[in-house]
Amino acid sequence: MKTIFVKDILEKITRGRKLDVRQVVPALLFLGAMFLLGRAAAETLGEINEAASQSIAGVSMESENWGLGFGKEGQKPTGNATVAELAEYNAYFMAEGDEKVIYLTFDCGYENGNTEPILDALKSHNATATFFVVGHFLESAPELVTRMVEEGHTVGNHTYHHPDMSKISERAAFQKEMDAVATKYKELTGQDMTMYYRPPQGKYSQSNLQMAKDLGYSTFFWSLAYVDWNQDDQPSHEEAFDKLTKRIHPGAIVLLHNTSQTNGEILDELLTKWEEMGYTFRPLSDFVENAGK
């Protein structure tokens, strides 16, 4: 069959000449394919441009959920913002460099029997951690908070009521959530709370980070975590080890939840596995000291 091009069809239409259907159909199919390809390319380009504009913008002004992207096993992940961008707000999610060090952190919303085995495991490995607590934990488990302090751990601020702090635009309301935890902690321990802050659910905004900085806090996200917080749907030991050993990386800030039965059961073995992989454990105070250099 003789091939007919689009321009030939247009010329015949313009001149009122008869068209051969056997020639027109392939041409029309070609036009349709080109239209769909062009549309897809435009949408893809729009997505690329949108992603590029977000990357250029750095830390978002709007509410964000902290998120990570992982590559090959053992490699460092990428975050919603870069290490350098967050550092402008005294905010961090992992350490730079290739030193095989881990910073252990736990979010403490409430106590359900797993904090003691977690503390026991840390003690047996001579590892110190940071526990980010909310008001309920301070109220319901003061003896565990006291033990944390006595055993050399750091207690950080996770807000009193665990709200979405990124939706709080007024500094007074933001500070009230923070001060309530710090005040209760001092009443309990007689010490000032270390000025470390973790946003509930990892939700944040640029103004949110700036307010924390203005209050004197360092904000800590994380570079390794897994779905461990649902006490009614706990991961198996195998699932936990798979996530936490394959994704560990130099300079990791690890987030675990004290409410997790799995964490209470595996932590001793997990710390041993990380040590066998060549990792050591350091407190966030070392991180902050090195970040300021």
Backbone bond lengths (Angstrom), bond angles and torsions (degrees), N, CA, C in turn:
res aa  C-N    CA-C-N  psi(-1)  N-CA   C-N-CA  omega(-1)  CA-C   N-CA-C  phi
1 M - - - 1.477 - - 1.516 109.66 -
2 K 1.313 116.22 135.36 1.458 120.96 179.43 1.524 110.44 -66.16
3 T 1.340 116.32 132.25 1.464 120.86 178.85 1.514 110.12 -77.18
4 I 1.319 115.93 136.95 1.456 120.10 177.45 1.513 108.63 -121.39
5 F 1.305 119.05 134.65 1.448 124.20 -178.98 1.513 110.57 -94.82
6 V 1.323 115.31 161.48 1.467 121.17 -177.90 1.513 111.29 -57.50
7 K 1.348 116.35 -41.94 1.468 119.09 -177.49 1.529 111.21 -64.54
8 D 1.378 116.80 -31.38 1.461 119.82 177.60 1.517 110.68 -65.22
9 I 1.334 115.68 -41.71 1.470 119.56 178.74 1.518 110.63 -61.80
10 L 1.323 115.37 -45.38 1.466 119.47 -179.40 1.519 111.11 -61.01
11 E 1.307 116.06 -40.35 1.468 119.44 179.83 1.517 111.04 -64.72
12 K 1.361 116.71 -42.37 1.464 119.83 -179.47 1.519 111.27 -65.91
13 I 1.359 115.97 -39.16 1.467 118.58 177.79 1.518 110.36 -62.84
14 T 1.323 115.36 -43.61 1.459 120.66 -178.58 1.527 111.26 -61.46
15 R 1.326 116.85 -38.27 1.470 121.32 -176.28 1.529 112.79 -90.71
16 G 1.339 116.97 -1.40 1.453 121.07 178.06 1.508 114.28 73.97
17 R 1.322 117.48 23.32 1.450 121.82 -178.69 1.532 110.77 -85.23
18 K 1.344 115.92 153.92 1.458 122.27 -179.16 1.520 110.59 -72.15
19 L 1.346 116.42 138.49 1.458 121.78 -178.99 1.515 110.48 -104.51
20 D 1.327 116.02 143.05 1.456 122.77 175.78 1.538 107.89 -86.74
21 V 1.337 118.43 118.23 1.464 123.03 -177.43 1.515 110.95 -57.21
22 R 1.342 117.33 -37.44 1.460 120.23 -178.88 1.520 112.13 -63.58
23 Q 1.320 114.70 -23.19 1.457 118.75 177.72 1.521 112.28 -91.88
24 V 1.330 116.04 -31.86 1.467 120.47 -175.16 1.527 111.68 -72.36
25 V 1.351 117.38 -42.43 1.461 120.31 -174.66 1.516 112.88 -57.05
26 P 1.344 119.35 -48.98 1.479 118.14 177.88 1.507 112.91 -59.76
27 A 1.344 114.90 -36.73 1.457 117.83 -179.62 1.523 111.48 -66.56
28 L 1.345 115.68 -40.56 1.462 118.95 179.01 1.526 110.92 -66.25
29 L 1.325 116.46 -38.44 1.466 119.64 176.22 1.517 110.36 -61.67
30 F 1.312 115.51 -40.57 1.466 120.20 177.98 1.517 111.20 -61.37
31 L 1.352 115.97 -44.86 1.466 119.96 178.81 1.525 111.40 -60.74
32 G 1.351 115.87 -42.70 1.470 119.13 179.68 1.513 112.28 -63.39
33 A 1.323 115.42 -41.70 1.470 119.28 179.21 1.514 111.19 -63.23
34 M 1.338 115.53 -41.83 1.467 119.43 179.81 1.528 111.08 -64.36
35 F 1.344 116.27 -36.99 1.464 119.65 179.04 1.527 111.04 -63.99
36 L 1.364 115.43 -45.29 1.467 119.08 -179.14 1.518 111.48 -66.13
37 L 1.332 116.60 -40.97 1.463 119.79 178.20 1.515 111.15 -63.62
38 G 1.320 116.15 -40.29 1.462 119.98 179.73 1.517 111.69 -65.10
39 R 1.339 115.32 -39.65 1.467 119.52 179.55 1.526 110.96 -66.28
40 A 1.348 115.36 -44.04 1.463 119.33 178.91 1.517 111.08 -62.18
41 A 1.328 115.76 -40.78 1.469 119.14 179.61 1.519 111.11 -63.94
42 A 1.338 115.43 -39.16 1.464 118.69 -179.96 1.517 111.41 -65.89
43 E 1.360 115.66 -40.96 1.464 118.83 178.98 1.518 111.12 -65.00
44 T 1.343 115.31 -41.87 1.464 119.52 178.78 1.507 111.00 -62.53
45 L 1.328 116.02 -43.75 1.458 119.91 178.86 1.515 110.83 -61.87
46 G 1.359 115.59 -38.43 1.462 118.49 177.80 1.504 112.18 -62.94
47 E 1.361 116.05 -40.12 1.460 120.01 178.12 1.520 110.93 -65.18
48 I 1.342 116.25 -40.25 1.462 119.93 178.83 1.511 110.43 -64.10
49 N 1.324 116.20 -43.64 1.470 119.60 179.98 1.517 111.10 -64.34
50 E 1.356 116.04 -39.12 1.464 119.48 179.40 1.520 110.48 -64.52
51 A 1.348 116.15 -44.20 1.461 120.09 179.15 1.510 110.79 -63.09
52 A 1.332 115.78 -40.53 1.462 119.59 179.93 1.514 111.12 -64.57
53 S 1.359 116.76 -40.61 1.465 118.85 -179.50 1.513 110.91 -66.62
54 Q 1.357 117.04 -35.98 1.459 119.72 177.26 1.513 110.53 -66.27
55 S 1.340 116.72 -39.61 1.459 120.30 179.94 1.513 110.86 -64.97
56 I 1.340 115.35 -41.80 1.459 119.23 179.85 1.517 110.50 -65.60
57 A 1.347 115.75 -36.21 1.462 119.37 -177.65 1.518 112.32 -67.20
58 G 1.345 117.29 -23.37 1.462 120.09 179.88 1.517 110.89 75.29
59 V 1.321 116.68 -130.98 1.461 121.20 -178.91 1.520 109.32 -70.16
60 S 1.315 116.40 127.87 1.458 121.31 -174.11 1.522 111.99 -70.69
61 M 1.337 114.96 145.49 1.463 120.84 173.59 1.531 109.78 -76.21
62 E 1.336 116.33 -26.90 1.451 120.68 -176.98 1.538 110.10 -87.63
63 S 1.327 114.31 173.15 1.462 119.81 178.73 1.519 110.14 -65.70
64 E 1.316 115.95 134.65 1.461 122.16 179.72 1.519 109.65 -129.85
65 N 1.322 116.24 154.52 1.455 122.24 167.91 1.517 106.99 -105.06
66 W 1.322 117.24 126.08 1.449 119.23 179.57 1.524 109.86 -60.66
67 G 1.315 115.99 131.09 1.454 120.31 -178.50 1.513 111.66 -141.63
68 L 1.321 116.15 160.61 1.460 122.25 -176.34 1.522 110.41 -131.32
69 G 1.333 114.86 152.44 1.451 121.79 172.31 1.517 109.07 -124.10
70 F 1.336 116.83 126.49 1.454 120.78 -176.53 1.522 111.11 -106.24
71 G 1.331 115.24 143.95 1.452 121.63 176.93 1.511 110.58 -106.01
72 K 1.322 116.24 -128.31 1.456 121.05 -179.62 1.529 110.91 -71.95
73 E 1.316 114.83 157.56 1.458 121.45 -179.70 1.525 111.25 -55.43
74 G 1.326 115.42 130.48 1.458 120.63 177.91 1.514 115.12 85.76
75 Q 1.327 117.28 -8.08 1.462 119.87 179.40 1.523 111.13 -88.41
76 K 1.329 114.86 155.22 1.461 119.57 179.60 1.528 110.83 -69.95
77 P 1.323 116.45 143.92 1.459 119.43 178.28 1.534 111.20 -83.18
78 T 1.311 115.49 171.53 1.453 122.03 169.92 1.528 107.78 -105.81
79 G 1.324 116.05 151.86 1.455 120.83 179.98 1.513 111.67 -117.53
80 N 1.334 116.86 179.49 1.457 121.15 176.98 1.519 112.11 -59.19
81 A 1.311 115.62 -29.01 1.462 121.80 177.21 1.523 107.66 -136.01
82 T 1.316 116.58 160.48 1.455 120.22 -178.60 1.522 110.65 -81.62
83 V 1.325 115.03 166.30 1.461 120.73 176.43 1.521 110.19 -56.93
84 A 1.322 116.75 -43.25 1.467 120.75 -177.34 1.523 111.70 -67.39
85 E 1.335 117.00 -40.95 1.463 120.47 -179.68 1.520 111.39 -63.61
86 L 1.321 116.74 -43.25 1.460 120.03 -179.79 1.519 111.48 -69.10
87 A 1.319 117.06 -34.88 1.461 120.81 -176.76 1.525 112.48 -59.78
88 E 1.322 117.04 -25.01 1.472 120.18 177.48 1.525 111.31 -62.45
89 Y 1.315 116.88 -21.58 1.469 122.22 -179.18 1.532 111.17 -110.33
90 N 1.329 116.90 17.21 1.469 120.92 -173.84 1.530 110.07 54.38
91 A 1.323 115.20 40.90 1.461 122.15 179.60 1.524 108.63 -118.73
92 Y 1.336 115.86 147.05 1.459 120.25 -172.03 1.526 110.66 -146.80
93 F 1.361 115.03 155.64 1.462 118.15 171.25 1.521 112.64 -136.87
94 M 1.318 118.56 -14.91 1.463 121.37 172.08 1.529 108.21 -166.14
95 A 1.318 115.08 163.33 1.461 120.59 179.03 1.518 109.80 -89.30
96 E 1.310 115.28 149.07 1.457 120.53 175.60 1.529 109.71 -81.18
97 G 1.325 115.83 166.49 1.459 119.91 178.36 1.518 112.64 93.66
98 D 1.317 116.31 176.31 1.457 122.15 -174.45 1.527 113.55 -110.83
99 E 1.321 117.35 10.49 1.464 119.53 179.17 1.522 109.73 -68.43
100 K 1.321 115.82 133.23 1.463 120.57 -175.22 1.528 110.60 -83.48
101 V 1.327 113.95 75.27 1.455 121.48 -179.47 1.527 108.29 -121.76
102 I 1.333 115.58 146.16 1.460 122.85 179.71 1.519 109.30 -123.74
103 Y 1.334 115.75 137.21 1.464 121.87 174.83 1.533 107.24 -110.45
104 L 1.322 116.10 112.74 1.457 121.98 -175.32 1.526 111.02 -87.82
105 T 1.324 116.64 129.46 1.462 121.20 176.30 1.524 109.47 -136.02
106 F 1.337 115.00 148.90 1.463 121.85 179.29 1.526 108.78 -131.65
107 D 1.319 115.69 136.95 1.463 120.86 172.29 1.521 108.51 -96.29
108 C 1.338 115.67 126.84 1.471 121.22 -174.42 1.524 110.06 -116.29
109 G 1.323 116.27 97.31 1.452 120.47 177.62 1.523 111.72 -87.46
110 Y 1.315 116.27 -41.83 1.467 120.97 178.16 1.518 107.88 -158.09
111 E 1.295 115.60 168.16 1.464 121.28 -176.99 1.525 109.92 -106.56
112 N 1.344 115.90 128.13 1.462 119.04 176.53 1.529 111.86 -138.51
113 G 1.347 115.35 32.21 1.453 119.56 171.90 1.504 117.03 98.04
114 N 1.316 118.50 1.97 1.457 120.20 -176.94 1.527 114.31 -105.57
115 T 1.326 117.02 -10.04 1.466 119.19 -177.19 1.520 111.98 -69.79
116 E 1.324 117.27 -38.66 1.473 119.57 -179.61 1.523 112.92 -61.56
117 P 1.349 119.49 -48.77 1.469 117.64 176.56 1.519 113.20 -63.06
118 I 1.320 117.21 -29.94 1.471 120.37 175.54 1.526 109.99 -65.03
119 L 1.320 116.10 -45.92 1.468 120.09 178.15 1.523 111.09 -65.00
120 D 1.312 117.29 -37.47 1.467 120.83 178.13 1.530 110.64 -61.98
121 A 1.338 116.45 -43.93 1.465 120.58 -179.54 1.519 111.11 -64.87
122 L 1.318 116.91 -42.78 1.463 120.58 178.38 1.525 110.79 -60.83
123 K 1.330 115.39 -42.05 1.462 119.88 -178.87 1.518 111.60 -64.42
124 S 1.319 116.75 -40.22 1.465 120.03 -178.30 1.519 112.56 -67.77
125 H 1.325 116.15 -21.57 1.469 120.15 179.07 1.536 111.84 -104.77
126 N 1.316 115.55 6.58 1.462 120.33 -178.69 1.529 110.89 52.54
127 A 1.331 115.45 41.29 1.467 121.91 -178.35 1.520 109.69 -109.84
128 T 1.304 116.28 132.78 1.469 120.46 176.86 1.520 109.77 -103.45
129 A 1.319 115.19 146.68 1.457 121.44 -176.48 1.523 109.93 -132.46
130 T 1.315 114.97 170.44 1.466 121.33 172.28 1.522 108.13 -112.39
131 F 1.336 116.27 127.80 1.453 122.49 178.64 1.530 108.81 -107.93
132 F 1.329 115.56 114.35 1.467 120.28 178.44 1.530 108.09 -90.30
133 V 1.331 115.62 115.06 1.466 120.25 -171.12 1.524 111.98 -111.41
134 V 1.316 114.38 151.57 1.466 121.56 171.95 1.522 108.49 -104.45
135 G 1.322 115.87 173.69 1.457 120.59 -177.43 1.509 113.27 -59.31
136 H 1.330 117.37 -40.48 1.463 120.72 -177.54 1.517 111.50 -60.55
137 F 1.323 116.98 -39.43 1.463 119.35 -179.53 1.524 110.84 -66.83
138 L 1.326 116.54 -40.61 1.466 119.99 177.42 1.520 111.17 -62.33
139 E 1.325 115.84 -37.01 1.461 120.66 -178.37 1.532 112.13 -74.53
140 S 1.331 116.56 -39.06 1.460 120.43 -170.46 1.525 114.30 -95.48
141 A 1.337 117.94 -20.75 1.467 119.84 -176.46 1.520 111.73 -135.18
142 P 1.337 118.01 54.17 1.463 120.23 -176.73 1.528 112.75 -61.81
143 E 1.346 117.01 -31.97 1.462 119.84 -179.05 1.526 111.60 -66.80
144 L 1.330 117.13 -31.55 1.459 120.30 178.05 1.531 111.14 -74.57
145 V 1.316 116.00 -36.12 1.466 119.66 175.52 1.520 109.63 -63.02
146 T 1.314 115.71 -43.56 1.467 120.36 177.85 1.528 110.90 -60.54
147 R 1.328 115.74 -42.06 1.468 119.00 178.72 1.531 111.01 -63.83
148 M 1.310 117.03 -40.67 1.469 120.56 178.02 1.526 110.41 -54.80
149 V 1.310 115.11 -48.31 1.466 120.39 -178.41 1.520 111.03 -64.91
150 E 1.327 116.74 -44.94 1.465 121.02 -178.23 1.528 112.30 -62.96
151 E 1.328 116.57 -30.19 1.462 120.12 -177.85 1.529 112.83 -94.72
152 G 1.322 116.27 11.94 1.460 120.53 171.28 1.511 116.70 88.11
153 H 1.321 117.21 10.19 1.456 120.30 178.39 1.531 110.29 -83.27
154 T 1.300 115.28 163.62 1.463 121.46 177.55 1.520 108.82 -103.51
155 V 1.314 116.53 141.03 1.465 121.55 175.50 1.521 108.06 -111.74
156 G 1.342 115.90 121.56 1.454 121.29 -178.19 1.518 112.27 -110.31
157 N 1.316 115.90 175.90 1.464 123.51 -172.30 1.531 110.74 -98.05
158 H 1.328 115.56 121.06 1.470 121.97 178.09 1.526 110.54 -115.39
159 T 1.336 116.52 16.65 1.467 127.35 -176.89 1.521 110.58 76.46
160 Y 1.322 115.29 158.71 1.466 119.29 -174.82 1.527 112.46 -76.15
161 H 1.359 116.44 -45.23 1.462 119.75 -173.38 1.528 113.51 -107.97
162 H 1.333 117.69 2.27 1.470 122.54 178.27 1.532 111.97 58.40
163 P 1.341 118.80 49.01 1.464 120.17 177.58 1.531 111.11 -86.84
164 D 1.318 115.60 175.71 1.466 120.72 169.90 1.524 106.71 -78.30
165 M 1.321 116.47 96.66 1.458 120.97 -173.93 1.527 112.71 -67.93
166 S 1.316 116.97 -23.15 1.464 119.14 -179.08 1.527 111.93 -67.27
167 K 1.319 117.40 -16.81 1.464 120.95 178.24 1.530 111.99 -90.28
168 I 1.327 116.55 -2.32 1.466 120.43 177.45 1.522 107.91 -93.63
169 S 1.317 116.50 112.06 1.461 120.73 -174.81 1.527 113.14 -97.36
170 E 1.333 117.06 -18.58 1.458 119.98 -178.59 1.516 110.71 -93.57
171 R 1.321 115.48 132.16 1.462 119.79 -176.19 1.528 111.42 -61.93
172 A 1.321 117.69 -37.12 1.469 120.15 -177.83 1.531 110.94 -61.25
173 A 1.333 116.76 -42.19 1.466 120.72 179.67 1.527 110.59 -69.65
174 F 1.324 115.92 -38.41 1.465 121.03 177.55 1.528 109.53 -62.28
175 Q 1.319 116.15 -47.79 1.458 121.10 -177.55 1.524 111.58 -65.71
176 K 1.318 117.32 -33.16 1.461 120.49 -179.65 1.530 111.03 -61.39
177 E 1.339 116.75 -42.20 1.466 120.78 177.56 1.518 111.57 -62.07
178 M 1.319 115.71 -39.54 1.458 120.70 -177.61 1.533 110.99 -74.19
179 D 1.321 115.80 -45.71 1.465 120.55 -175.84 1.524 111.85 -65.17
180 A 1.332 116.97 -32.81 1.461 120.05 -178.61 1.531 110.97 -62.02
181 V 1.337 116.63 -38.39 1.465 120.74 177.97 1.521 110.35 -70.23
182 A 1.341 116.05 -47.11 1.465 120.51 -177.39 1.524 111.47 -62.01
183 T 1.330 116.92 -39.26 1.462 121.09 179.91 1.527 110.94 -66.63
184 K 1.331 116.52 -46.06 1.466 120.64 179.79 1.526 110.97 -63.19
185 Y 1.317 116.34 -38.85 1.467 120.77 179.54 1.531 110.31 -63.34
186 K 1.318 117.35 -43.08 1.468 119.97 -179.65 1.523 111.02 -67.19
187 E 1.327 117.37 -38.46 1.464 120.35 176.43 1.526 110.69 -60.31
188 L 1.310 115.92 -35.81 1.458 121.06 -176.19 1.525 112.87 -79.40
189 T 1.333 116.88 -41.36 1.468 120.77 -172.14 1.518 114.30 -108.61
190 G 1.328 116.06 -17.43 1.460 119.67 -175.19 1.517 113.23 78.08
191 Q 1.341 116.78 7.31 1.459 121.79 -178.78 1.521 110.82 -118.76
192 D 1.328 115.89 154.03 1.457 119.89 172.62 1.520 109.42 -73.58
193 M 1.312 116.00 141.39 1.463 120.10 179.06 1.516 110.05 -70.85
194 T 1.325 117.00 139.17 1.461 121.61 173.20 1.521 108.23 -63.58
195 M 1.315 116.61 138.21 1.466 121.02 -171.71 1.524 111.61 -84.70
196 Y 1.322 114.68 63.08 1.452 122.17 174.42 1.522 107.92 -115.67
197 Y 1.316 116.01 135.76 1.470 121.29 -174.33 1.529 110.32 -131.00
198 R 1.311 115.54 136.05 1.472 120.17 171.04 1.518 109.25 -122.55
199 P 1.337 117.99 122.12 1.466 120.82 179.23 1.527 111.52 -64.43
200 P 1.326 118.22 130.96 1.457 120.86 176.29 1.521 111.63 -54.47
201 Q 1.312 116.22 133.00 1.465 124.39 179.83 1.530 112.51 61.50
202 G 1.315 117.58 10.15 1.454 120.23 -178.62 1.514 113.28 69.53
203 K 1.333 118.12 20.27 1.464 121.06 -179.65 1.523 109.74 -89.20
204 Y 1.325 115.85 133.92 1.459 119.55 -172.85 1.524 110.60 -157.07
205 S 1.313 115.31 170.53 1.457 123.18 170.86 1.522 107.02 -149.34
206 Q 1.306 116.04 170.95 1.458 120.05 179.48 1.524 110.83 -60.40
207 S 1.327 117.35 -45.68 1.461 120.49 -179.39 1.531 110.37 -65.40
208 N 1.335 116.11 -34.29 1.459 122.68 176.99 1.529 110.32 -60.40
209 L 1.319 116.34 -47.73 1.466 121.09 179.17 1.522 111.18 -65.64
210 Q 1.333 116.45 -37.70 1.454 119.99 -179.47 1.524 111.22 -66.95
211 M 1.333 116.91 -39.90 1.467 119.53 178.79 1.522 111.06 -63.88
212 A 1.334 116.80 -40.74 1.460 120.08 178.01 1.528 110.21 -62.91
213 K 1.310 116.25 -42.43 1.470 120.16 178.50 1.521 110.80 -62.89
214 D 1.334 116.47 -43.72 1.469 120.59 -179.04 1.533 111.24 -62.94
215 L 1.323 117.02 -28.63 1.463 120.95 178.03 1.536 112.08 -82.31
216 G 1.319 115.96 -5.47 1.458 120.28 177.68 1.518 114.92 97.71
217 Y 1.339 117.01 11.18 1.463 120.87 -177.27 1.529 112.13 -93.41
218 S 1.317 115.27 148.61 1.463 122.64 163.12 1.520 106.58 -97.40
219 T 1.327 116.96 133.55 1.458 122.03 -178.56 1.520 109.45 -99.17
220 F 1.331 116.08 132.75 1.457 120.71 -178.51 1.526 111.24 -121.18
221 F 1.332 114.54 118.08 1.459 120.78 167.64 1.528 106.91 -92.32
222 W 1.316 118.99 -141.87 1.459 120.81 -177.60 1.527 108.89 -157.93
223 S 1.329 115.38 160.07 1.467 120.52 177.03 1.522 111.77 -118.12
224 L 1.323 117.05 0.58 1.468 121.11 174.57 1.519 109.07 -153.92
225 A 1.311 115.35 126.76 1.467 122.35 175.31 1.526 106.83 -157.06
226 Y 1.307 116.59 171.91 1.468 120.04 173.81 1.516 108.18 -151.58
227 V 1.322 116.98 172.80 1.467 120.68 -173.78 1.523 108.81 -78.32
228 D 1.325 115.34 91.39 1.470 120.80 -175.29 1.519 113.27 -123.79
229 W 1.334 118.08 1.14 1.471 120.48 -168.68 1.530 114.28 -89.33
230 N 1.312 117.97 -16.87 1.469 120.08 -177.66 1.526 109.25 -85.68
231 Q 1.320 116.11 104.76 1.474 119.44 -175.26 1.525 112.70 -67.16
232 D 1.341 116.76 -17.90 1.462 120.43 179.27 1.530 112.50 -91.99
233 D 1.306 116.63 -2.68 1.469 120.52 179.56 1.524 108.45 -145.95
234 Q 1.310 115.35 66.94 1.455 120.77 -175.93 1.535 111.80 -78.80
235 P 1.330 116.41 141.59 1.466 119.15 176.79 1.519 110.80 -68.43
236 S 1.313 115.98 152.31 1.459 119.77 175.80 1.526 108.90 -71.30
237 H 1.324 116.11 164.78 1.463 119.75 177.34 1.528 110.58 -60.41
238 E 1.320 116.47 -38.92 1.459 120.63 -179.01 1.522 110.85 -64.26
239 E 1.338 117.00 -43.77 1.463 120.53 178.84 1.523 111.03 -62.39
240 A 1.322 115.84 -42.02 1.462 120.20 -179.03 1.526 111.29 -63.92
241 F 1.320 116.97 -48.71 1.463 120.13 179.63 1.523 111.53 -62.14
242 D 1.322 116.58 -38.76 1.457 120.46 -179.57 1.522 111.16 -60.28
243 K 1.339 116.05 -47.26 1.467 120.05 -179.30 1.533 111.36 -69.60
244 L 1.316 116.69 -44.39 1.458 120.52 -169.26 1.525 114.23 -82.94
245 T 1.301 118.03 -17.86 1.465 119.27 176.81 1.530 111.54 -97.71
246 K 1.322 117.45 -34.73 1.469 119.47 -179.77 1.529 112.22 -74.83
247 R 1.325 117.06 -28.68 1.466 119.54 -175.86 1.534 113.59 -101.70
248 I 1.326 116.65 1.12 1.466 117.60 177.74 1.531 108.49 -66.77
249 H 1.325 117.04 149.56 1.453 121.23 -174.82 1.524 109.05 -155.61
250 P 1.322 118.21 161.16 1.467 120.99 179.21 1.531 111.65 -58.49
251 G 1.336 115.27 134.55 1.458 120.44 177.26 1.512 114.83 77.60
252 A 1.331 116.95 18.88 1.466 120.16 -175.22 1.520 112.41 -70.40
253 I 1.321 115.80 133.51 1.464 121.79 164.29 1.523 105.28 -97.76
254 V 1.319 116.19 109.72 1.463 122.08 -174.69 1.521 109.87 -95.32
255 L 1.321 115.99 130.63 1.467 121.89 175.18 1.524 109.49 -107.99
256 L 1.325 115.30 122.07 1.460 122.47 171.94 1.527 108.14 -127.54
257 H 1.321 116.99 159.27 1.464 120.75 179.25 1.526 110.41 -108.23
258 N 1.309 115.23 135.20 1.468 120.11 -179.03 1.523 111.85 -70.98
259 T 1.323 117.41 -16.84 1.461 120.71 -179.91 1.523 112.29 -76.13
260 S 1.325 117.16 -11.37 1.458 121.22 -172.90 1.529 112.29 -80.10
261 Q 1.313 116.22 121.02 1.462 121.11 175.58 1.530 109.91 -64.74
262 T 1.321 115.55 -38.52 1.465 119.43 178.60 1.519 111.07 -59.14
263 N 1.329 116.44 -45.08 1.466 119.40 179.82 1.522 111.29 -61.28
264 G 1.328 116.67 -42.23 1.458 119.74 179.10 1.518 112.40 -61.79
265 E 1.330 115.98 -34.08 1.459 120.73 -177.17 1.530 113.40 -81.62
266 I 1.340 117.51 -31.70 1.472 118.82 -172.44 1.519 114.29 -104.03
267 L 1.346 118.21 -10.42 1.459 118.47 -167.57 1.522 113.30 -58.30
268 D 1.312 118.14 -42.61 1.456 119.96 -179.42 1.535 111.01 -58.90
269 E 1.336 116.04 -47.09 1.466 120.27 179.21 1.521 110.99 -67.71
270 L 1.316 117.04 -37.24 1.464 121.01 179.68 1.528 111.23 -63.19
271 L 1.323 116.57 -45.48 1.468 119.74 178.34 1.527 110.53 -61.57
272 T 1.324 116.17 -38.16 1.467 120.13 177.35 1.527 110.93 -62.89
273 K 1.326 116.77 -43.79 1.468 120.45 179.76 1.521 110.71 -62.62
274 W 1.324 116.64 -43.62 1.473 119.41 178.55 1.530 110.77 -62.48
275 E 1.311 116.59 -40.54 1.468 119.85 177.65 1.527 110.62 -62.65
276 E 1.320 117.12 -40.81 1.460 120.81 177.55 1.521 112.05 -64.05
277 M 1.327 116.35 -24.63 1.466 121.31 177.29 1.527 111.69 -83.86
278 G 1.327 116.30 -0.35 1.462 120.65 176.21 1.510 115.50 97.55
279 Y 1.334 117.38 10.29 1.459 120.75 -177.58 1.529 111.86 -91.62
280 T 1.320 114.87 150.61 1.462 122.06 172.10 1.528 108.22 -122.75
281 F 1.334 115.99 164.46 1.459 121.36 -175.73 1.534 110.02 -114.11
282 R 1.319 115.16 134.59 1.460 120.36 178.34 1.521 110.03 -135.10
283 P 1.321 116.86 155.15 1.473 120.64 179.48 1.527 111.46 -78.86
284 L 1.317 115.74 160.45 1.462 120.19 178.09 1.531 112.39 -63.33
285 S 1.321 117.19 -22.60 1.471 119.37 177.25 1.527 110.70 -61.13
286 D 1.339 117.55 -37.02 1.462 121.23 175.35 1.519 110.11 -66.32
287 F 1.320 116.13 -39.58 1.458 120.72 178.77 1.521 110.67 -59.63
288 V 1.340 115.80 -49.16 1.469 120.53 -177.82 1.522 110.43 -63.71
289 E 1.307 116.80 -40.67 1.457 120.44 179.91 1.531 110.69 -61.93
290 N 1.328 117.14 -43.33 1.467 120.76 -178.98 1.529 111.29 -73.97
291 A 1.340 117.03 -32.22 1.464 120.29 179.66 1.522 111.30 -65.73
292 G 1.315 117.04 -27.47 1.461 120.58 -178.47 1.510 113.63 -81.18
293 K 1.333 117.85 -5.01 1.472 121.30 -177.52 1.518 111.32 -85.40
